[in-house]
């Protein structure tokens, strides 16, 4: 099988792994515009300084010994199978990188022969990239459940980020839909990655001091940090009956006990036929979106799970976001005065994000804030106005301050803003770097046609 045929198969099979933001569109280069996009093989991550990084997103192989009911690559599914050789995939990655198509690699895999055999193929690929090509770009590697600790350690020394897919929110659901996997095989590498990241950070802190506290013996220098971008995981939503309360409680526990950078939620897609799976065919994208919003509140806004949702109301509202739900249930807190409210209170106001709240704190030191100033700061004023006062005046003019009326106003569609920084985000056009013409690129393995 030709390399490009393998890439088409294995990049398409990788699209169900959502531990980054997929492009999801096909857009050709066009005269007068800059860049293009592809749904197969390309995804996006973000660097610490906010840059968007394009990654080659691909599987090492879609051959798998597991028979997970929800997976398109399950061994009983009749699909075309393919596998990359480590050298082949490394050469392909560098070929794309040298032509500025990508800035890094997102590598996952089915389980071929055994977890250790699969991980050895992945480790060899990354070692070729790092040591032979001296590639310093971003690499995200999936750890295969059941992999030996030694291989996890070796991959972690080569990858920037590692992740282990939790897949399903409970042990019972995992046993039902993925009988070839065990919770222990998933949790064990997560613990090892957590501990190795912490140990590596401690060692590097000692390196900066040159000696240890107790013995004053020099600490040996380490060549490469262990998974410096941390670890993440993914859960499938809607394939099993767990509630949003159970899912968010598990996410909060993972952030606390496993030091995860991110929990990703993936709405179940009916890609296989199995009586154990939901038969209605509905894809719960709205539910996935609300879970991401709730997860954001946990990570950046200081909310606790029980403030967002509880066992008596185990599912998130679908017509308003979780922050609005909390505000409507705690109207005694509102309206708040934007010129005097502390940061933790401003963070609870719907429409005011973490960045907006800090801008308000800084701006009000220079002058009193009113509607015009708040709009210029870039907050979602059309939402925030119902919960704030400015200079003692209620900003939700003409609105009765009641749960029913506020709920109706916030559940309605909101037109895009025409004020403040939002008005400056529209471009008249983009400069063309050069005229793109159809041509071929030679990868060293096969010809890669644009």
C-alpha positions in Angstrom: 0.0 0.0 0.0 1.3 3.5 -0.9 2.2 5.9 1.8 -0.5 8.4 0.8 -3.1 5.7 0.8 -2.1 4.8 4.4 -2.2 8.5 5.3 -5.8 8.8 3.9 -7.0 5.8 5.9 -5.1 6.5 9.2 -5.7 10.2 9.3 -9.5 9.6 8.8 -9.5 7.0 11.5 -7.8 9.5 13.9 -10.6 12.1 13.7 -12.5 10.5 16.5 -9.7 11.3 19.0 -10.6 14.8 20.3 -7.6 15.6 22.5 -7.1 18.8 20.4 -9.3 21.0 18.2 -10.0 19.5 14.8 -10.4 21.7 11.8 -13.3 19.7 10.4 -13.4 21.5 7.1 -11.9 21.2 3.6 -10.9 24.5 2.1 -8.6 24.8 -0.9 -6.0 27.6 -1.4 -7.5 30.6 -3.2 -6.0 33.5 -5.0 -6.1 36.5 -2.7 -6.4 34.4 0.5 -3.8 32.9 2.7 -3.7 29.2 3.6 -5.9 26.1 3.3 -7.5 23.5 5.6 -8.1 19.8 5.5 -10.5 17.6 7.6 -8.2 14.5 7.3 -5.0 14.6 9.1 -4.8 18.2 10.3 -5.9 19.5 13.7 -4.9 22.4 15.9 -3.5 23.0 19.3 -2.4 26.2 21.1 1.0 27.2 22.4 1.5 29.0 25.8 1.8 32.3 24.0 -1.5 31.8 22.2 -0.2 30.7 18.8 -2.3 28.2 16.9 -0.2 25.2 15.9 -1.2 22.9 13.0 -0.5 19.2 13.7 -0.5 16.1 11.6 -3.1 14.0 13.3 -2.8 10.3 12.5 -2.8 6.7 13.8 0.2 4.5 13.8 -2.2 1.8 12.7 -6.0 1.1 12.7 -5.4 -2.6 13.3 -6.7 -3.4 16.7 -6.9 -6.5 18.9 -9.7 -4.9 21.0 -13.4 -5.1 20.2 -14.7 -1.9 21.9 -18.4 -1.5 20.9 -18.2 2.2 20.1 -14.9 2.2 18.1 -14.8 2.3 14.3 -11.5 0.3 14.4 -12.8 -2.5 16.6 -11.5 -5.9 15.4 -14.9 -7.2 14.3 -15.6 -4.1 12.1 -15.1 -4.6 8.4 -12.8 -1.7 7.5 -9.6 -1.4 5.4 -6.6 -1.8 7.6 -3.3 -0.1 7.3 -0.1 0.5 9.4 2.8 2.8 9.1 6.4 1.7 9.5 8.2 4.0 12.1 10.6 5.3 9.5 7.9 5.8 6.9 5.8 7.9 9.3 8.8 9.9 10.6 9.9 10.7 7.0 6.3 11.7 6.1 6.0 14.0 9.2 9.3 15.8 8.3 8.3 16.1 4.6 5.1 17.9 5.7 7.0 20.0 8.3 9.7 21.1 5.8 7.0 22.4 3.5 5.4 24.3 6.3 2.2 22.2 6.2 2.4 21.4 9.9 4.3 22.3 13.0 4.0 19.1 14.9 2.6 15.6 15.3 -0.4 14.1 17.1 0.1 10.3 17.2 -2.4 7.7 18.4 -2.9 4.1 17.5 -5.0 1.0 17.5 -3.5 -1.9 19.5 -1.6 -4.1 17.1 -0.5 -7.5 18.6 -0.1 -6.1 22.1 0.1 -2.7 24.0 3.9 -3.0 24.3 4.4 -3.9 20.6 2.3 -0.9 19.6 4.1 1.5 22.0 7.5 0.3 20.7 6.4 1.3 17.1 5.3 4.7 18.4 8.5 5.1 20.5 10.7 4.3 17.5 8.9 6.9 15.4 9.4 9.6 17.9 13.0 8.7 18.5 13.7 9.0 14.7 12.1 12.4 14.7 13.9 13.7 17.9 17.3 12.1 17.5 17.9 11.6 13.7 16.0 14.6 12.4 16.6 16.6 15.6 13.0 17.7 15.4 12.1 20.2 18.1 8.4 20.7 17.1 5.4 19.8 19.2 4.5 16.1 19.6 1.4 14.7 21.4 1.5 11.0 21.9 -1.3 8.7 23.1 -0.3 6.1 25.8 -1.8 2.7 25.0 -3.5 1.2 28.1 -1.6 -1.8 29.4 1.8 -0.5 28.2 4.8 -1.4 30.4 6.2 1.4 32.7 9.5 1.4 30.9 7.9 2.2 27.5 5.7 4.9 29.1 8.9 6.5 30.5 10.7 6.4 27.1 7.8 7.9 25.2 7.3 10.6 27.8 11.0 11.6 27.3 10.2 12.1 23.6 6.7 13.7 23.6 5.6 17.1 24.7 2.2 15.9 25.9 0.9 12.5 26.7 -2.7 11.3 27.1 -4.5 8.2 28.2 -8.1 7.9 27.0 -10.4 7.1 29.9 -13.1 6.5 27.2 -16.1 5.8 29.5 -17.1 7.4 32.8 -17.5 4.3 34.9 -16.0 0.9 35.5 -19.4 -0.8 34.7 -19.7 0.9 31.3 -16.1 0.1 30.5 -16.8 -3.6 31.3 -19.9 -3.6 29.1 -18.6 -1.8 26.0 -14.9 -2.4 26.2 -14.4 -5.8 27.8 -10.8 -6.1 26.5 -9.8 -3.1 28.6 -9.6 -2.7 32.4 -9.8 0.4 34.6 -6.4 -0.6 36.1 -4.7 -0.6 32.7 -6.0 2.9 32.0 -5.4 4.5 35.4 -1.9 3.0 36.0 -0.2 4.9 33.1 -2.0 8.0 34.1 -0.5 7.8 37.6 2.9 7.0 36.2 2.8 10.0 33.8 1.6 12.3 36.7 4.4 11.0 39.0 7.1 11.3 36.3 6.1 14.8 35.4 6.3 15.8 39.1 9.6 14.0 39.6 11.1 15.6 36.5 10.0 19.1 37.7 11.6 18.5 41.1 14.8 17.3 39.5 15.0 20.3 37.3 14.4 22.6 40.2 17.4 21.0 42.0 19.4 21.3 38.8 18.9 25.0 38.9 20.3 25.0 42.4 23.2 22.8 41.3 23.1 20.7 44.5 20.6 18.9 46.7 19.7 20.3 50.1 20.7 17.3 52.2 23.9 16.0 50.6 25.2 18.9 48.5 25.9 16.3 45.7 25.5 17.7 42.2 22.4 16.5 40.4 23.1 15.0 37.0 21.7 17.0 34.1 18.7 15.6 32.2 18.7 15.9 28.4 14.9 16.2 27.8 12.0 16.9 30.2 9.2 14.4 30.7 6.0 15.4 28.9 6.5 19.1 29.6 3.0 20.0 28.4 1.4 17.7 30.9 -1.3 15.0 30.2 -4.9 14.9 29.2 -7.7 12.4 28.7 -10.9 11.9 26.8 -14.4 10.6 27.7 -17.2 9.5 25.3 -20.5 11.1 26.2 -23.9 9.6 25.4 -22.9 6.0 24.7 -23.7 5.0 28.4 -26.3 6.3 30.9 -24.0 8.3 33.2 -25.3 11.7 34.1 -23.6 15.1 33.7 -23.2 15.2 37.4 -21.3 11.9 37.4 -19.1 13.0 34.5 -18.2 16.4 36.0 -17.5 14.9 39.4 -15.1 12.4 37.7 -13.5 15.2 35.8 -13.0 17.3 38.9 -11.5 14.3 40.7 -9.1 13.7 37.8 -7.9 17.3 37.8 -7.2 17.0 41.5 -5.7 13.5 41.7 -4.0 13.1 38.3 -3.0 16.8 37.7 -4.5 16.7 34.2 -4.2 19.7 32.0 -7.5 18.9 30.2 -10.4 16.5 30.1 -12.0 16.3 26.6 -15.6 15.3 26.0 -16.6 13.5 22.8 -20.3 13.1 21.9 -20.9 9.5 20.9 -21.1 9.0 17.1 -22.9 5.9 15.9 -20.1 4.5 13.7 -20.8 0.8 14.4 -23.8 -1.3 15.0 -24.1 -3.0 18.4 -27.2 -3.7 20.6 -25.3 -2.4 23.6 -25.2 1.1 22.1 -28.0 3.7 21.9 -30.2 3.0 19.0 -31.8 6.4 18.3 -28.7 7.7 16.4 -28.8 11.1 18.1 -25.5 12.9 18.5 -25.5 14.8 21.8 -23.5 17.8 20.6 -25.4 20.3 22.7 -24.7 18.2 25.8 -21.0 18.0 24.9 -20.9 21.8 24.5 -22.5 22.4 27.9 -20.0 20.0 29.5 -17.1 22.0 28.1 -18.6 25.2 29.5 -19.0 23.6 32.9 -15.5 22.2 32.7 -14.2 25.8 32.0 -16.0 27.0 35.1 -14.2 24.4 37.2 -10.8 25.2 35.8 -10.8 29.0 35.5 -13.6 30.5 37.5 -13.3 28.8 40.9 -16.6 26.9 40.7 -17.2 23.6 42.5 -19.1 20.8 40.8 -21.9 21.0 43.4 -22.4 24.7 42.6 -23.0 23.9 38.9 -25.0 20.7 39.2 -26.1 18.2 41.9 -27.5 14.7 42.2 -31.1 16.0 42.4 -30.7 17.8 39.0 -28.0 15.6 37.4 -28.2 17.1 33.8 -27.1 20.5 32.6 -29.7 22.9 31.1 -29.6 22.9 27.4 -31.1 26.3 26.6 -28.7 28.4 28.9 -25.1 27.9 29.8 -24.1 26.6 33.3 -22.9 30.0 34.5 -26.3 31.6 33.7 -28.0 28.6 35.5 -26.0 29.3 38.6 -26.7 33.1 38.4 -30.5 32.5 38.0 -30.4 30.2 41.0 -28.6 32.8 43.1 -30.3 36.1 42.2 -29.8 37.2 45.8 -26.1 37.8 44.8 -27.1 40.2 42.0 -27.0 42.8 40.6 -23.4 43.6 41.5 -21.7 47.0 41.2 -18.9 46.7 38.6 -17.0 49.7 40.1 -16.6 48.0 43.5 -17.2 44.3 43.2 -14.1 42.1 43.9 -12.6 39.8 41.3 -14.2 36.6 42.6 -17.7 38.2 42.4 -17.1 39.6 38.9 -16.1 36.1 37.7 -19.6 34.9 38.7 -21.3 37.4 36.4 -22.6 35.8 33.1 -20.9 37.6 30.2 -17.8 38.6 32.1 -14.9 36.2 31.5 -11.6 35.9 33.4 -9.9 38.4 31.0 -12.8 40.8 31.1 -13.0 40.7 34.9 -9.3 41.6 35.2 -9.7 44.4 32.6 -12.5 45.9 34.7 -10.4 45.8 37.9 -7.6 47.7 36.1 -9.8 50.2 34.2 -11.9 51.3 37.2 -8.7 52.5 39.0 -8.5 55.3 36.4 -12.2 56.2 36.2 -15.8 55.1 37.0 -17.1 52.6 34.5 -20.4 53.0 32.7 -22.0 51.2 29.7 -19.7 52.7 27.1 -16.5 51.8 29.0 -17.8 48.3 29.6 -18.5 47.7 25.9 -15.0 48.9 25.0 -13.5 46.4 27.4 -14.9 43.6 25.2 -17.1 41.8 27.7 -20.4 40.2 26.5 -22.4 43.3 27.6 -25.7 42.0 26.3 -25.5 39.2 28.8 -23.8 40.9 31.6 -26.1 43.9 31.8 -28.9 41.9 33.5 -26.7 41.2 36.5 -24.7 44.4 37.0 -25.1 48.0 38.0 -22.7 50.8 36.9 -22.6 53.9 39.2 -25.6 52.6 41.0 -27.8 52.3 37.9 -29.2 49.0 36.8 -27.9 48.1 33.3 -30.7 45.8 32.3 -33.1 48.6 31.4 -36.7 47.7 30.9 -36.2 44.2 32.4 -38.0 42.9 35.4 -35.4 41.3 37.8 -37.1 37.9 38.0 -35.9 34.4 37.2 -38.5 33.8 34.6 -37.9 37.0 32.7 -34.2 36.8 32.8 -34.2 33.2 31.7 -36.3 34.1 28.7 -34.0 36.9 27.7 -30.8 34.9 28.1 -32.2 31.8 26.3 -32.9 33.9 23.2 -30.3 34.1 20.4 -27.9 37.0 20.8 -26.7 39.1 17.8 -23.0 39.6 17.4 -21.7 42.8 19.1 -20.8 45.9 17.1 -19.0 47.6 19.8 -15.5 47.6 21.4 -12.9 45.1 20.4 -15.4 42.9 18.5 -15.9 45.7 16.0 -12.2 45.6 15.1 -12.0 41.8 14.4 -13.3 42.0 10.8 -10.7 42.2 8.1 -11.3 43.7 4.6 -9.0 40.9 3.2 -5.7 39.2 3.5 -2.5 39.8 1.6 -1.4 37.0 -0.7 2.1 35.8 0.0 2.4 34.2 -3.5 0.2 32.7 -6.2 -0.4 29.0 -5.4 -0.1 26.7 -8.4 -0.6 23.0 -8.4 2.6 21.0 -8.1 4.1 17.9 -6.4 6.3 17.6 -3.3 8.7 14.7 -3.0 8.7 13.3 0.6 11.6 10.8 0.1 9.0 8.0 0.3 6.4 8.9 -2.3 5.3 11.9 -4.2 2.9 14.0 -2.1 0.5 15.9 -4.4 -1.1 19.2 -3.1 
